[in-house]
């Protein structure tokens, strides 16, 4: 609780004690015993000003700015009216309970915001820059790519890089929500925002601070609040028109019946005050955004960053999830499983493939170089050209070498022998002659099967896979994972076209999510209703394009965030229906003189508190 909230709480407690004394005096004849007719109104006014002076001040300031119709204005007019008709304790009660509701509301909002802003604690304060054998503390944004930094035990990792020396355990819980530390050793990539464990690490920086993982996360967190859900926008617009309408309605209720029927103005002003108190839109205006805040906070606790409440609303309606294959459903750890030479030795074929892929960063290229078990002689390689969705063309020892899929062989009219294998096949040809094929296998990611089962339990009806891999490899993975639909051998443009066809053929209320981690997934991520990217393993382009970011590569969290989204939307809808129903009933009772100011207070403050409690349940989700 903040200092300001503690001060308000003290005012509420003091005012409540005075108010209790006033009620005792009123109902035990204490004011009559004094014999002073002004004692009750003066004392009630003093308590009223103690508890409500800031509300009156806010209302007056807003009136000067032309922002008349807000809850402060409604409370001020309603309580002034209660004083005017002689209902002094009721005026104090309305302001006292309104302030209690506001305090509770402020505490709830603060708690929800803290669940999100806890992510801001991942920002490093300094970096230990190594220069001429000495360490100097500098701002992280002063460190250049290629510099050497030292991370001592217990310090937060300030920049992304590669470990040069040292071994340690990294606490990644602030980023991923995982409590188990991750081991780190020389050669491993390290991302900013984690906390170093027991070992000292020397790290070569690979990204400047503004491009680092922690900087991008902070930017996404700051932007998340600005993207509102349709429900949230609707409530904002609703309140904008609703408040003036009920104010005019209260004015008509106070003036028209006594003028038409000749009744007492005091009685109808009292009814109008009840009408105003009931009509205050606090329960809707606060509980709806608070519900979405709670959902985003609950997701951040498990290491899932949702970029705005609008995406949380979309996730709640997801019935189809489309996956990329490599690095998403599979480990992306390729290993050579078969070498099938044609007219050359196994060693020659492996050497040619490793040299041809020597400049590529693709996982398949890494697997070929690993199988060669020697450092490729780069002087023998020149003019490497990547062919999107096909493979690579390169000169090795001045021979034109083609490495890629069947489409590449067909496009260049090379007579090849198809390899019947469930793995990824790289066909190799030199100077137009087929030299054989190399089969590279990728395994299904640990926990992928269980993740898909959990998604179906969460309400996902269809799971689809789009991949550029061979049909045999794609079908083998689809069979193992029990997918509903699979499309293989897709070029990047084919992926986009096929995904757009899925969007066109969906039902009106159906929402489709796409999960990917590569640069070539970015166009599909932007077209999806909800684009989900892998954070720690994914490319920067995929993370930028996505609406939801998994801070590690654990796809089991997709089911969790869908459940959170659905619980959030359910709580928001419950709050709307509950608030409007109670207010409608009490408004009607107030108009007919049945409801008192006490029922009006419950319809406002009571409903607000219950709606806020309902919204806060989302933060407690396991």
C-alpha positions in Angstrom: 0.0 0.0 0.0 1.4 3.4 -1.0 1.8 6.4 1.4 -1.1 8.1 -0.3 -3.3 5.1 0.2 -2.3 4.8 3.9 -3.2 8.5 4.4 -6.7 7.9 2.8 -7.1 4.7 5.0 -6.4 6.8 8.1 -9.0 9.4 7.0 -11.5 6.7 6.4 -10.9 5.1 9.9 -11.1 8.5 11.7 -14.2 9.5 9.7 -15.9 6.2 10.4 -15.3 6.6 14.2 -16.9 10.1 14.0 -19.7 8.8 11.8 -20.5 6.0 14.3 -20.6 8.6 17.0 -23.1 10.7 15.0 -25.3 7.7 14.4 -25.3 6.8 18.1 -26.2 10.4 18.9 -29.0 10.5 16.3 -30.7 7.3 17.3 -30.3 7.7 21.1 -31.6 11.2 21.2 -28.3 12.8 21.8 -28.9 15.8 19.5 -32.3 16.5 21.1 -30.7 16.5 24.5 -28.2 19.2 23.4 -31.2 21.4 22.3 -29.2 22.9 19.4 -31.0 22.3 16.0 -27.8 23.0 14.0 -25.7 20.5 15.9 -26.5 17.5 13.7 -26.0 19.3 10.3 -22.8 21.1 11.4 -21.2 17.9 12.8 -22.2 15.9 9.8 -20.9 18.5 7.5 -17.5 18.5 9.4 -17.2 14.7 9.0 -18.4 15.0 5.4 -15.7 17.5 4.5 -13.0 15.4 6.3 -13.8 12.3 4.2 -14.9 14.0 1.0 -13.0 17.2 0.5 -10.8 15.8 -2.2 -13.8 14.4 -4.2 -15.4 17.9 -4.1 -12.1 19.5 -5.2 -11.6 17.0 -8.1 -15.2 17.6 -9.2 -14.7 21.4 -9.1 -11.4 21.2 -11.1 -13.1 19.0 -13.7 -16.0 21.4 -14.1 -13.5 24.2 -14.7 -11.9 22.1 -17.4 -15.2 21.3 -19.0 -15.1 17.6 -17.9 -18.3 17.7 -16.0 -19.8 14.3 -16.1 -17.6 11.9 -14.1 -18.1 9.9 -10.8 -16.7 12.8 -8.7 -19.4 15.1 -10.0 -22.2 12.4 -9.4 -21.0 11.9 -5.8 -20.8 15.6 -5.1 -24.3 16.4 -6.5 -25.9 13.4 -4.8 -24.5 14.2 -1.4 -25.2 17.9 -1.8 -28.8 16.9 -2.6 -28.9 14.7 0.5 -27.8 17.7 2.7 -30.4 19.9 1.0 -33.3 17.6 1.9 -32.0 17.1 5.5 -30.6 13.5 5.1 -27.3 14.4 6.7 -26.0 11.0 7.9 -26.9 9.5 4.5 -24.8 12.2 2.8 -21.8 11.3 5.0 -22.4 7.5 4.5 -22.4 7.9 0.7 -19.1 9.7 0.7 -17.5 7.4 3.3 -18.4 4.2 1.5 -17.5 5.8 -1.8 -14.0 6.6 -0.5 -13.7 3.1 0.9 -14.6 1.6 -2.5 -12.1 4.0 -4.2 -9.3 2.9 -1.8 -10.0 -0.8 -2.4 -10.1 -0.1 -6.1 -6.8 1.7 -6.0 -5.2 -1.1 -4.1 -6.5 -3.7 -6.6 -5.3 -1.7 -9.6 -1.9 -1.3 -8.0 -1.6 -5.0 -7.3 -2.5 -5.9 -10.9 -0.1 -3.3 -12.2 2.7 -4.6 -10.0 2.3 -8.1 -11.5 3.1 -6.5 -14.8 5.6 -3.9 -13.7 7.6 -6.6 -11.8 8.9 -7.3 -15.3 10.5 -3.8 -15.2 12.9 -5.0 -12.4 14.8 -7.0 -15.0 16.4 -3.8 -16.2 20.2 -3.9 -15.4 21.7 -0.8 -13.7 25.2 -1.2 -14.9 27.7 -3.4 -16.8 31.3 -4.3 -15.8 33.2 -3.4 -19.0 36.7 -5.0 -19.3 39.3 -2.6 -20.7 43.1 -3.2 -20.6 42.7 -5.9 -17.9 40.7 -3.6 -15.6 36.9 -3.4 -14.9 34.9 -0.2 -15.2 31.2 0.2 -14.3 29.3 1.8 -17.2 25.7 2.3 -18.3 24.6 -0.7 -20.3 23.8 1.5 -23.3 27.5 2.6 -23.4 28.7 -0.9 -24.2 29.5 -1.6 -27.9 29.0 -4.9 -29.8 32.2 -7.0 -29.5 33.2 -5.6 -26.1 34.0 -7.9 -23.2 31.9 -7.6 -20.0 32.3 -9.5 -16.7 29.2 -10.7 -14.8 29.9 -11.4 -11.1 27.9 -13.8 -8.9 24.5 -12.3 -8.0 24.6 -9.6 -10.7 21.9 -9.2 -13.4 23.1 -9.9 -17.0 23.1 -6.5 -18.6 23.5 -7.4 -22.3 23.0 -10.3 -24.7 26.2 -12.1 -25.6 28.3 -15.3 -25.7 30.1 -16.8 -22.7 33.9 -16.8 -23.2 35.0 -18.2 -19.9 33.4 -19.3 -16.7 30.5 -21.6 -15.7 27.4 -20.8 -13.7 23.7 -21.3 -13.2 21.4 -18.6 -14.5 18.2 -17.6 -12.7 15.8 -17.0 -15.6 12.6 -16.8 -13.5 12.1 -13.0 -14.1 11.9 -13.7 -17.9 10.5 -17.2 -18.2 8.6 -17.9 -15.0 10.7 -21.0 -14.5 12.1 -21.6 -11.1 14.8 -24.1 -12.1 18.2 -22.4 -12.9 19.8 -23.0 -16.3 23.4 -24.1 -16.6 25.7 -21.9 -18.7 29.2 -22.7 -20.0 31.8 -21.3 -22.5 30.3 -21.0 -26.0 26.7 -20.7 -24.7 24.5 -17.7 -25.6 23.4 -15.6 -22.7 20.5 -13.2 -22.6 20.0 -10.0 -20.6 17.6 -9.8 -17.7 18.7 -13.1 -16.1 20.6 -13.2 -12.7 24.0 -14.9 -12.6 24.4 -17.6 -9.9 27.6 -18.6 -8.3 30.2 -18.4 -11.1 32.0 -15.4 -12.6 31.4 -15.1 -16.4 33.3 -13.2 -19.1 31.0 -12.5 -22.0 31.5 -11.1 -25.5 28.5 -8.7 -26.2 26.5 -9.5 -29.4 23.8 -6.9 -29.2 23.7 -3.2 -28.1 21.4 -2.5 -25.2 18.6 -1.0 -27.3 18.5 -4.3 -29.3 18.9 -6.6 -26.3 16.3 -9.0 -25.0 15.7 -6.9 -21.8 15.2 -3.7 -23.8 12.7 -5.3 -26.1 10.7 -6.8 -23.2 10.6 -3.5 -21.4 9.3 -1.8 -24.6 6.6 -4.4 -25.0 5.5 -4.1 -21.4 5.3 -0.3 -21.6 3.1 -0.6 -24.8 0.8 -3.3 -23.5 -1.5 -1.0 -21.6 -2.2 1.2 -24.7 -3.8 -1.6 -26.7 -7.3 -2.0 -25.4 -9.8 -4.8 -26.0 -13.1 -4.2 -27.8 -14.9 -4.7 -24.5 -12.7 -2.1 -22.8 -13.3 0.4 -25.5 -17.0 -0.2 -25.4 -17.2 0.4 -21.7 -15.2 3.7 -22.1 -17.6 4.9 -24.8 -20.6 3.6 -22.8 -19.5 5.6 -19.7 -19.0 8.8 -21.8 -22.7 8.8 -22.8 -24.2 7.0 -19.8 -23.1 9.5 -17.1 -24.7 12.6 -18.8 -27.9 10.6 -19.6 -28.4 9.6 -15.9 -27.5 13.1 -14.7 -30.3 14.6 -17.0 -32.5 11.7 -15.9 -32.0 12.6 -12.2 -32.7 16.3 -12.9 -35.9 15.4 -14.6 -36.8 13.0 -11.7 -36.3 15.9 -9.2 -38.3 18.5 -11.2 -41.0 16.9 -13.4 -43.1 14.8 -10.9 -43.5 17.7 -8.3 -44.4 20.1 -11.1 -46.9 17.7 -12.7 -48.4 16.1 -9.6 -47.8 18.9 -7.1 -45.8 16.7 -4.8 -43.0 17.6 -2.5 -39.8 18.8 -4.1 -37.8 17.4 -1.1 -39.1 13.9 -1.6 -38.3 13.8 -5.3 -34.9 15.5 -4.9 -34.1 12.7 -2.4 -35.1 10.1 -5.0 -33.0 11.9 -7.6 -30.0 11.7 -5.3 -30.5 7.9 -4.8 -30.7 7.7 -8.6 -27.4 9.5 -9.0 -25.6 7.4 -6.4 -26.8 4.1 -8.0 -25.9 5.3 -11.5 -22.2 5.9 -10.8 -20.4 3.8 -13.4 -17.4 2.9 -11.1 -18.0 -0.9 -11.2 -17.9 -1.0 -15.0 -15.2 1.7 -15.6 -12.7 0.1 -13.1 -13.5 -3.6 -13.0 -13.3 -4.2 -16.8 -9.8 -2.8 -17.4 -8.8 -4.3 -14.0 -9.9 -7.7 -15.3 -7.7 -7.4 -18.4 -4.8 -6.1 -16.3 -5.2 -9.2 -14.1 -5.1 -11.4 -17.1 -1.9 -9.8 -18.5 -0.4 -10.0 -15.0 -1.2 -13.7 -14.6 0.3 -14.4 -18.0 3.5 -12.5 -17.1 3.9 -14.6 -14.0 4.3 -17.7 -16.0 6.7 -16.1 -18.5 4.2 -15.2 -21.2 4.1 -11.5 -22.4 0.8 -10.5 -23.9 1.2 -7.1 -25.7 -2.2 -5.8 -24.9 -5.7 -6.6 -23.6 -7.0 -6.7 -27.2 -4.8 -9.8 -27.8 -6.0 -11.4 -24.6 -9.6 -11.0 -25.8 -8.6 -12.6 -29.1 -6.8 -15.5 -27.4 -10.0 -16.3 -25.5 -11.7 -17.0 -28.8 -8.9 -19.2 -30.3 -10.2 -22.5 -31.6 -7.5 -23.3 -34.2 -3.7 -23.2 -33.6 -1.3 -23.3 -36.5 2.3 -24.3 -35.9 5.5 -24.0 -37.7 7.5 -27.2 -37.4 11.2 -26.7 -36.9 12.2 -25.2 -33.6 8.5 -25.0 -32.6 7.2 -28.5 -32.4 10.6 -30.0 -33.0 13.9 -29.3 -31.2 15.6 -27.8 -34.2 18.7 -29.8 -33.3 19.5 -31.4 -36.6 21.9 -34.4 -36.9 23.0 -36.3 -40.0 21.3 -39.8 -39.8 22.1 -41.1 -43.4 24.6 -40.4 -46.1 23.6 -41.8 -49.5 26.3 -41.2 -52.1 26.0 -41.7 -55.9 29.3 -42.3 -57.7 31.4 -40.7 -54.9 32.5 -41.8 -51.4 30.6 -40.9 -48.3 33.5 -38.7 -47.1 33.6 -36.8 -50.4 29.9 -36.2 -50.3 30.0 -35.0 -46.7 33.0 -32.8 -47.4 31.3 -31.1 -50.4 28.1 -30.5 -48.5 29.9 -29.1 -45.4 32.0 -26.7 -47.6 28.9 -25.6 -49.6 27.0 -24.7 -46.3 30.1 -23.2 -44.6 28.7 -19.6 -44.7 25.1 -20.5 -43.7 23.7 -20.1 -40.2 20.8 -22.5 -40.8 20.6 -25.5 -38.4 20.8 -27.9 -41.3 24.1 -26.3 -42.4 25.4 -26.7 -38.8 24.5 -30.4 -38.9 26.4 -30.9 -42.1 29.5 -29.1 -40.8 29.3 -31.2 -37.6 29.2 -34.4 -39.6 32.3 -33.3 -41.5 34.1 -33.1 -38.2 36.8 -30.7 -39.6 36.9 -26.9 -39.9 35.8 -26.1 -43.5 38.5 -24.5 -45.7 36.7 -21.3 -46.6 39.3 -20.3 -49.2 37.8 -23.1 -51.4 34.3 -21.6 -51.3 33.0 -18.5 -53.1 29.8 -16.9 -54.6 27.3 -18.5 -52.2 23.7 -17.6 -53.0 20.8 -18.7 -50.8 17.7 -19.7 -52.9 14.5 -19.0 -50.7 12.7 -22.3 -50.1 15.0 -24.3 -52.3 18.5 -24.4 -51.0 21.9 -22.9 -51.9 24.1 -22.4 -55.0 27.8 -22.1 -54.4 31.2 -22.5 -56.0 33.5 -25.1 -54.3 36.9 -25.5 -55.9 35.4 -23.6 -58.9 32.7 -26.2 -59.4 29.0 -25.1 -59.2 27.5 -27.0 -56.4 23.7 -27.2 -55.6 22.5 -28.2 -52.2 18.8 -28.3 -51.4 15.5 -30.0 -51.8 13.8 -31.9 -54.7 12.4 -28.7 -56.1 16.0 -27.4 -56.6 16.9 -30.6 -58.5 13.8 -30.4 -60.7 14.3 -26.7 -61.4 17.8 -27.3 -62.6 16.8 -30.5 -64.6 19.1 -32.8 -62.6 18.3 -36.5 -62.6 18.3 -37.4 -59.0 17.4 -40.5 -56.9 14.6 -39.6 -54.4 15.4 -40.6 -50.8 12.7 -42.4 -49.0 13.1 -41.1 -45.5 11.1 -39.3 -42.8 14.0 -36.9 -42.2 15.0 -33.7 -44.0 16.9 -34.6 -47.2 19.6 -32.4 -48.7 20.3 -33.4 -52.4 23.8 -32.6 -53.6 24.8 -31.9 -57.2 28.0 -30.6 -58.8 28.3 -29.2 -62.4 24.8 -30.6 -63.2 25.6 -34.1 -62.0 23.8 -35.7 -59.0 26.2 -36.9 -56.3 23.9 -38.2 -53.7 21.8 -37.1 -50.7 22.2 -36.6 -47.0 19.3 -37.3 -44.5 19.1 -35.0 -41.5 16.8 -35.8 -38.7 15.1 -33.6 -36.1 13.3 -34.9 -33.0 10.0 -33.9 -31.5 10.4 -31.4 -28.7 10.1 -32.8 -25.1 6.6 -32.1 -23.8 5.2 -31.2 -27.3 2.6 -34.1 -27.2 1.4 -33.2 -23.7 1.2 -29.5 -24.7 -1.1 -30.3 -27.6 -3.3 -32.4 -25.4 -3.5 -29.5 -22.9 -4.5 -27.2 -25.7 -7.4 -29.4 -26.7 -8.5 -29.6 -23.1 -8.4 -25.8 -23.0 -10.9 -25.6 -25.9 -8.7 -25.7 -29.1 -10.6 -27.8 -31.7 -8.0 -28.0 -34.5 -4.2 -28.1 -34.7 -2.5 -27.5 -38.0 1.2 -27.6 -39.0 2.7 -25.6 -41.9 6.3 -26.4 -42.8 8.8 -26.1 -45.6 10.1 -29.6 -44.8 9.6 -32.6 -47.0 6.2 -34.3 -47.0 7.6 -37.6 -45.5 9.2 -35.7 -42.5 6.1 -33.6 -42.0 3.7 -36.6 -42.0 5.9 -38.5 -39.6 5.9 -35.6 -37.1 2.1 -35.1 -37.6 1.4 -38.7 -37.0 3.5 -38.7 -33.8 1.8 -35.6 -32.5 -1.7 -36.5 -33.7 -2.2 -33.3 -35.7 -5.5 -32.6 -37.5 -3.9 -31.2 -40.6 -0.4 -30.8 -42.1 0.9 -28.9 -45.2 4.5 -29.5 -46.2 7.1 -28.4 -48.7 5.9 -24.8 -48.5 8.0 -21.8 -49.6 7.7 -18.7 -47.3 5.1 -17.2 -49.7 3.2 -20.4 -49.8 2.9 -20.3 -46.0 1.3 -16.9 -46.1 -1.1 -17.9 -48.9 -2.2 -21.1 -47.2 -2.7 -19.3 -43.8 -4.8 -16.6 -45.5 -6.9 -19.4 -47.0 -7.4 -20.8 -43.5 -8.5 -17.3 -42.3 -11.0 -16.9 -45.2 -12.6 -20.3 -44.6 -13.0 -19.9 -40.8 -16.3 -19.4 -39.1 -17.3 -15.9 -38.1 -16.5 -16.2 -34.4 -13.5 -18.5 -34.9 -10.1 -17.1 -34.1 -6.8 -18.6 -35.4 -3.4 -18.4 -33.7 -0.1 -19.0 -35.3 3.0 -20.2 -33.4 6.5 -19.7 -34.9 10.0 -18.8 -34.1 11.8 -18.0 -37.4 12.4 -14.9 -39.6 10.3 -16.5 -42.3 7.4 -16.8 -39.8 7.1 -13.1 -39.3 4.7 -12.5 -42.3 2.3 -15.2 -41.0 2.6 -13.9 -37.4 1.4 -10.5 -38.5 -1.6 -11.9 -40.3 -2.8 -14.2 -37.5 -5.6 -13.2 -35.2 -3.1 -14.0 -32.4 0.6 -14.4 -33.4 2.6 -16.3 -30.8 6.5 -16.2 -30.9 9.2 -18.0 -29.0 11.1 -15.4 -26.9 14.4 -16.9 -25.9 15.0 -19.0 -29.0 13.0 -17.0 -31.5 14.3 -14.4 -34.0 13.9 -10.7 -33.3 11.7 -10.3 -36.4 9.3 -13.0 -35.1 9.1 -11.4 -31.6 8.5 -7.9 -33.1 5.7 -9.3 -35.4 4.0 -11.4 -32.7 1.1 -10.4 -30.3 2.1 -12.9 -27.6 5.7 -13.8 -26.7 6.7 -17.0 -24.8 9.8 -16.0 -22.9 11.2 -19.5 -23.3 10.4 -22.1 -25.9 7.9 -24.1 -23.8 4.8 -24.5 -25.9 2.9 -26.0 -22.9 2.4 -22.4 -21.8 0.1 -21.7 -24.8 -2.7 -23.8 -23.2 -2.1 -21.9 -19.9 -2.4 -18.4 -21.5 -5.5 -19.5 -23.5 -7.1 -20.6 -20.2 -6.1 -17.3 -18.5 -7.6 -15.4 -21.5 -10.9 -17.3 -21.3 -11.1 -16.8 -17.5 -10.4 -13.1 -17.9 -13.1 -12.6 -20.5 -15.6 -14.6 -18.4 -14.8 -12.5 -15.4 -15.2 -9.3 -17.4 -18.6 -10.4 -18.8 -19.7 -11.4 -15.3 -18.8 -8.0 -14.0 -20.7 -6.2 -16.7 -23.9 -8.3 -16.4 -23.8 -8.2 -12.5 -23.2 -4.4 -12.3 -25.8 -3.5 -14.9 -28.4 -5.9 -13.4 -28.0 -4.7 -9.8 -28.0 -1.0 -10.9 -31.1 -1.5 -13.1 -33.1 -3.0 -10.3 -32.1 -0.4 -7.7 -32.6 2.4 -10.1 -36.2 1.3 -10.7 -36.8 0.8 -7.0 -35.3 4.3 -6.3 -37.5 5.9 -8.9 -40.6 4.4 -7.2 -39.4 5.4 -3.8 -38.8 1.9 -2.6 -34.9 2.0 -2.4 -33.2 4.1 0.2 -29.8 5.8 0.0 -28.3 2.7 1.8 -29.3 0.4 -1.0 -28.0 3.0 -3.5 -24.6 2.9 -1.7 -24.5 -0.9 -2.0 -25.5 -0.7 -5.7 -22.5 1.5 -6.3 -19.7 0.8 -3.8 -20.8 -2.8 -3.0 -21.1 -3.8 -6.6 -17.7 -2.1 -7.4 -16.0 -4.1 -4.6 -17.5 -7.4 -5.6 -16.6 -6.8 -9.3 -13.0 -5.9 -8.3 -12.7 -9.0 -6.1 -13.9 -11.1 -9.1 -11.3 -9.4 -11.4 -8.5 -10.0 -8.8 -9.3 -13.8 -8.9 -7.5 -13.9 -12.2 -4.2 -12.9 -10.6 -4.5 -16.0 -8.3 -4.8 -18.4 -11.2 -2.4 -21.3 -11.0 
